[in-house]
Amino acid sequence: MKPFLMGILFLIFHSTLGATEGSREELLSKISSDLDSVRQKSQLSESKQFSILKGVGLELRELAPRFHLSLIEDIEVGKPLHGSQLTLMHKIVGTFVNLDYQYLKLSKRAQSRPLKLLVQLERYRNFSIIYRPYYSNKKFRRLVNAQDSSFDVEKKELKKLITDLIKRKNIKQINKEVASFKRDVKARIIERDEAYVHDVIEHEIIDTLKDERVWKGLRKKKISQTLSDFRSNTGDAVVHFLSGAFGNGAGSIRWRKGHLLNNKEVTQEIKSILKPLDIITEKVRFALTDAFIPGHFGHNAIWLGTPAQLKELDLWEHPVIRPHHKQLLAGNSIIETDRSGTHFKSLEAFMNVDEFGLLRLKPEVLNIETEKKKVIQIYRVALAQLGKTYDFNFDVETTDQLVCSELLYQAFGDVNWPTEDYIGRTTISPDNIVSLALYNNAPIDLIYYVQGLKNGGVVLKDLENLANDVGFKKIDDEYQEGYRHCETVKMIRTGSRGSETIAKRSCETRYQRRNYTHHRSLPYLTLSL
C-alpha cells in the first residue's frame, strides 16, 4: 500500500479548486481501499492500523465538509440534489460509518493506553468536522440517515452512531480519561516520549469535548429533531402505503397487448440503432395505471448494450460488468425499475408497448468511446440499483427505492434533469426525462420514435410529434413548454336588485422557453498540507 503522504501529495499536484466528480470518486475509492486493507489484514500492527485510519480520517475531513456545505446551500434555496450529489453523499456516510467501526475495533484491541485514548479523540474529531456543523438541517439529516443498499448504508445507521457519541455518560467518560491521562503524564507515571502521548495531550478536540454546552445543545436538538423526523417519516409511510396499494392493484389491470409487441421488423430496426447507455421510453394505452401517470410517456429504462457492443468498447471484462455476463448473454440488455423492482429485461419483452422512443446523450455530454471513466461510473451506479424496490413515495432524493425515472436520475447523475414538486417532495416523471430533448442547448437527442397501430402498421414520429405529445409547441424556431395560467378577475354584475361584485376564474395555456443549464461547479476538493 502506498503511504498516505504520497497519496495526499499526488492529489495536491493533480487537483484544482474546481475538482471533477471523477477526482472525488477516485479519492473515495482510495479511502475505501485503505479501509478494506485494515479490515482484511488482521496481521497489521496496531500502529500501522492507526496510521491508515488516521489518514483516511484526514482525507475524509478534506472532502466532506465543503461537499456537505454545498448540499446545505442547495437545500436552503429549494434546489433538489442531483444524482451525483446523492451518490457521493451516501458513499461518504458509508465510509464514515465504516471508519468509525474500524476505530472502535482498534480501541478494543489496542494494548497502549495513549493509543486507546487517541482513537477515541479521533472519532470525535471526525464527527465534529464532518457532520456536526450540518446535522441540524432537517432535510440533510433525513437524507444522510436514509437507507441505501448500494453503499451498505442501513436506515438511521448514522443517527445511531451520533446518538452514542453525544451521550452525556460517554462525553463525561472521555473527559475523565483525558484528565487522568494528563495527571499521570505530569506525575511521570507515563513518560512524555512514549508513543502517542504528545498527540493525546495536544489533540485539538479536547477543548470542544470539555465544553458541555456543545454536547448538551446537541442532545436537546436531538429530542426535537426526533419528533420532527417522526412526523415526516410517518407522512411518508402513509403515502407509500396508499400509493403502493393502489399501484399494485391498478398495475395488474391490462386489457390487451401492445401494438408493437412481436413486430420483428421494428424490433430489429431498433436493435440496429441502439448504443450502450441509450435512454428508452414507452407509451401504453392498455393499462389502468397509464391513466394516472401525468403526461404522455409511462416508463423509462436504460439500454446497457449487447455483449458485442460492450466488447467493442473494451468494457466486457471490466469488474463492474463481469458479474452480469449471464444476464447480458441471455439477451437482457435493459435495466429498468417497475413495480417489481429494479431488474434486467430483454428488448423483446420491453416491446409490449404502443409507442417506443430512443434518446441519446450528445457526444459533448458523454462520449462513450473516449470517456471510459464517466461511462464506467454510469454503469457502476446503474447496476448498483439492481434489486431495489419501487418508490411509491415518488421522491427523487431517496435512493433506496426508485421509480423508473429515478433510475436514470441516479445513473446519469451529472445531467440536470427537470423535476417537479409534489406534496412536499421532488419528483421526476418519464415526460420530464424525455422533454429535455426539447430544451435549448439540450444534452440529449431524440434518435428514434415510433407508434404502433391497431392494424399492425407503424408511424414514424419526429421531434415535432414529440413536442406535441409532451405539451411543447414550436414558436419562433424553438420549442417552448406549455403551462396552465389561471387568474381571478373581479367583475360587477348589474341586475334587477342592484349590482354585485363577482369573481370569475379564467385559465389559458401559455408557453415559455426552456434553457438547459449544467450543474454548478462544486469546488469542494482542495487539498493542502
PyMOL commands that set and color helices and strands:
alter all, ss='L'
color gray80, all
select helices_A, chain A and resi 4-14+21-40+46-76+83-109+113-130+138-144+149-151+157-165+168-186+197-201+206-210+212-251+264-273+288-291+307-312+322-329+347-350+372-384+404-411+430-438+463-469
alter helices_A, ss='H'
color red, helices_A
select strands_A, chain A and resi 278-283+299-303+334-338+341-345+355-361+389-390+401-402+420-422+425-427+444-452+458-460+472-475+478-495+498-513
alter strands_A, ss='S'
color yellow, strands_A
deselect
rebuild
show_as cartoon
